[in-house]
Amino acid sequence: MKKSIILVAMLASLSTLSAQNALVSGKFHKLLPNMRPSERVFISKPEDGDLLVLAEPLIDKDSKLFNTELAPADQNGIRYVGIFEEQYPVYMRKGEELTIDASEGRVVYSGKLSKENKVFADWYKLIAPIRDYGYSKGGYRLPPARFAALIDSLAGPVDDFVKNVRTGNSAFDMEVKYLLPYSYKFDLLMPFASGFGFSTKAAFPQYFHNWFKNERFSDAQLWALPFAYNYMQFFGFAKHIIYNAEQGMAGELLVSEISDKDLKANYILSAAEKGAVQDIISFLQKNRSFMTTDQQKAKLEILEARAKARVPGGDWIDFAYPDMDGKVRKLSDHLGKVVLIDVWATWCKPCLAEQPALEKLEKDFEGKDVVFISLSIDTDKAKWQEMVKSKNLGGLHLFSNNQGPIVQDYQLIGVPRFILFDKNGKTVNFDAPRPSDPKLKELIASKL
């Protein structure tokens, strides 16, 4: 009897929890650049000119369906459901359910739609023909003349739609009236990022002639939009690379045209952080004077330090991680010695294949001023410890839990990775040869 009461109480608790949430489900047909279907969708919110991922619900392989619950913290505000640039806004309240069926730029919102989600549903119906050019597989092959005609035919309806947004939710209406015009212009830029274009500069619609001539990016509020960075980047690409046929990186060519000082600083920092410039160090040094707040200046220093750590002669960025016994070890503890960092994981077969050669290398330099640090990016500490013990792996082993400087500052996206520093903490090679390559032994010996 007591167990039954407990079970009922637990089920009631779960029911209450679920009732506080909102449910978003549906289908999302999206092919990745490798032409394989995406395995997940992303639930996000705007942050710093981009999107911050809140959840990554999986797409069921058989039904092709996804579903996710939005907690109270993500209700009564606009959140986004999508994959990469294809993002769809939703506005959910407690207990509401919404179904989304999206494919190649077109979307259907269904269920008992709130007034807010009805706005989004009607909006995407209105602009669906123009989105075919930027989001469908063959969009870049669609006729340019029709694209120009669509821009002319949609100008009035788009303006009228935005003016007539009246849901009774004043905060939502104000936000959406700002969001939708930029969202539409973003969709006009997307085709150029997908290979679409006009035969000559003169063939561009008048809309683009005027836009490219007059845009000064004077609106600091733009950075609050979820696609602000990509919007500016795609604009720079469309104008400078496609329209003007200039040589260079779109992100760098755009900087001088951004008139709002905060918008300019934020864009510069994001372009550097995302690696959208040719030489990060020179780009940051050239644009250092545009940083006006302490926060912007501090971020620039961090980005510059990260970039310098990757080039020969740059300073390492210190880190501290626990060893097998739980003692925290710093990289700087080994200043005065040559340091080889082996970034690896227990699940990485190429990493394990390098272990015999790494062990031999350690023996070859035994008694010399060389330190070998094997830094795991595993998140299962017990599994890491077991492998190090069972295989009797040599060197200093540290556990990162896939967090901290090795992820944030060194920004490694794959393993194995070997990084070599000299006795002064200067980078020798940020992507050094693997231990199985005799060149690594020669490189280490040259720094003793």
Secondary structure, DSSP 8 states (H G I E B T S, - for coil): -HHHHHHHHHHHHHHHHHHHSEEEEEEEE-B-TTS-B-SB-EEEEEETTEEEEEE--B--TTT-EEEEEE-GGGSSSEEEEEETTEEEEEE--TT-EEEEEEETTEEEEESS--HHHHHHHHHHHHTHHHHHHHHSTTGGGS-HHHHHHHHHHHHHHHHHHHHT---S-HHHHHHHHHHHHHHHHHHHHHHHHTT---SSGGGS-HHHHHHHHH-----GGGGGSTTHHHHHHHHHIIIIIIIS---S-HHHHHGGG--SHHHHHHHHHHHHHTT-SS-HHHHHHHTGGG--SHHHHHHHHHHHHHHHHTSTT-B----EEEBTTS-EEEGGGGTTSEEEEEEE-TT-HHHHHTHHHHHHHHHHTTTSSEEEEEEE--S-HHHHHHHHHHTT--SEEEE-TT-SHHHHTS---SSSEEEEE-TTSBEEETT---TTSHHHHHHHHTT-
